[in-house]
Amino acid sequence: MTEDEFDAFYAAAFPRLTGQLSAFTGDREEAQDVVQEAFVRAWDRRGDFLADEAPEAWIRTVAMRLAVSRWRRARRWLELVRRTPPPGAVPGPDPDHTALVAALRQLPKAQRMVIVLHHLCDVSVEQIASDTGAPVGTVKARLYRGRAALAKHLAVDEADGGDRVNGAANTGKSGKADVPVRKESGRV
């Protein structure tokens, strides 16, 4: 069968085979998938097909076998899922972890990267410098500045009785922030 003959055969047989397989599978999209896969396999053998040897029957048989194989796989998967106990309740994120992630997001990218690599991934300063192409001194400066910024973001102000977290001031009944004022200069 030539390419042109195969194209004509495909155009004529695909709708018919899809209808037949749709009745077999009960799912039109599944039928289209298996018929298409059967035609792909037939394309590789198109030289062996002769128009008078019922190539449509061959494609129908292949498509039906593909559909049955998919059913078997789905049934095995369902049996496996039924045997596997459901996972226990997954606890939500730890508040400290959530606060750390939020504080890290506020850092510049370069500082965040070295903080994460050094403190969370246990990568040495020298290795970070090698990986990023930055001098060792720059990596150390980014670590220092990043830690200082994290300390500010994560600090709990003891003077406010623990109500000052992540740099947010406690607001009292007046709705204004309770901010300590230095008496000698009158500035905040």
JOWOJO-V326479 format. One record per pair of residues at least 12 apart in sequence whose ideal C-beta (glycine too) atoms are under 8 Angstrom apart, sorted by the first residue. I is the first residue (numbers start at 1). J is the second residue. Records with the same first field share a line. If there is no record, write none. Layout:
I: J  J
This chain:
1: 46  47  49  50  51  55
2: 46
3: 46
5: 51
6: 42  43  46  49
9: 51  55  56
10: 39
13: 55  56  59
14: 35  39
16: 56
17: 35  38  56  59  60  63
18: 31  32  35
19: 31
20: 60
21: 34  35  60  63  64  67
24: 64  67
25: 67
30: 67  70
31: 63  67
34: 63  64  66  67  70
35: 59  63
37: 62  63  66
38: 59  60  62  63  66
39: 59
41: 62
42: 55  58  59  62
99: 154  165  166
100: 150  154
102: 153  166
103: 149  150  153  154  166
104: 116  150
106: 149  153
107: 146  149  150
110: 134  142
111: 142  143  145  146  149
112: 146
113: 132
114: 128  132  139  142  143  146
115: 142  143  146  147  150
117: 131
118: 143
125: 139  140  143
152: 167
153: 166  167
154: 166
155: 167
159: 180
160: 178
